[in-house]
Amino acid sequence: MNTKPQRGRTYRRMISSFLALQLVGAAVGMQAWASSDTAVSPSGVKTLSPDGAIQPTGPWNLGTRAGDHLYIAGMRGIDPKTNKLVADEEGRIRQAFLNMKLIAESEGATLREATRLVVYVTDMYRYRPIVNKIQEELWGKGPYPPRTIIEVDRLNQDDIVEVEGTFYAPQKDSISPNGVKTLSPEGAIQPTGPWNLGTRAGDNIYVAGMRGIDPKTNKLIADEEGRIRQAFLNMKLIAESEGATLRDATRLVVYVTDMYRYRPIVNKIQEELWGKGPYPPRTIIEVDRLNQDDIAEVEGTFYAPLKKGNH
């Protein structure tokens, strides 16, 4: 049972619902923020806006290419032909994945080249099974990409699901034309759905959201501190299987269901594992729900350069 305190949530939802209605009303008739130009930054970051894609709903773009990597914005189930949300829930969630797929394919990547997925849902119990079903349709029997799925209070337009993806798509002069490696090291936990533990794309390792599952039993650790510690250790094992250490972490995202209760424990465990530092960049956010009503999930990106000849 989810025991997270609910104080203030009903009030926040009432206020935000009122504001959302006003914003939606004000948005009627507004033009999309689409741009037909493909911009390239001074450092070579290319903005993506392929034919047939949806139109952005605000001052953001659909994706970018930075070197061999594609970063796709959160996609929702908008029909690109009408620029309106698909009506039925399953169709809408499928369309969100298809919108992401179109952008990736415009740069030569397939769904198999996904190195990281983050799925935001407004009801874990209702929408996670649909997300799993659609991933099984699109990825077949796998391998599946690393995935983090979290429940949030609200998405734009009171939507139900949003999908964000990172892909590996080496440019033509790169050594490996299709080099995303799915990671499944010995001693690691078993995925709980159509996703995998991690990927290597070039010199970067992407580890899926890890929770405090004991790899010996594939069950959650009972005590809170032990569970959060195990989440970090599960991430550490996958990174080390590819030659990285915790010091090689380039990015951490920590999801907790109670900021005041669990952030101090996260800090304590990071101090244990990293010592006096230096510590990696970290984002920590409170979310409504995690899978299995868990308390914390840790997602990590690591840098582990391939040795010459190991391509």
Secondary structure, 3 states (H helix, E strand, C coil): CCCCCCCCHHHHHHHHHHHHHHHHHHHCCCCCCCCCCCCECCCCCEEECCCCCCCCCCCCCCEEEECCEEEEEEECCEECCCCEECCCHHHHHHHHHHHHHHHHHCCCCCHHHEEEEEEEECCHHHHHHHHHHHHHHHHCCCCCCEEEEEECCCCHHHCCEEEEEEEECCCCCCCCCCCCEEECCCCCCCCCCCCECEEEECCEEEEEEECCEECCCCEECCCHHHHHHHHHHHHHHHHHCCCCCHHHEEEEEEEECCHHHHHHHHHHHHHHHHCCCCCCCEEEEECCEEHHHCCEEEEEEEECCCCCCCC
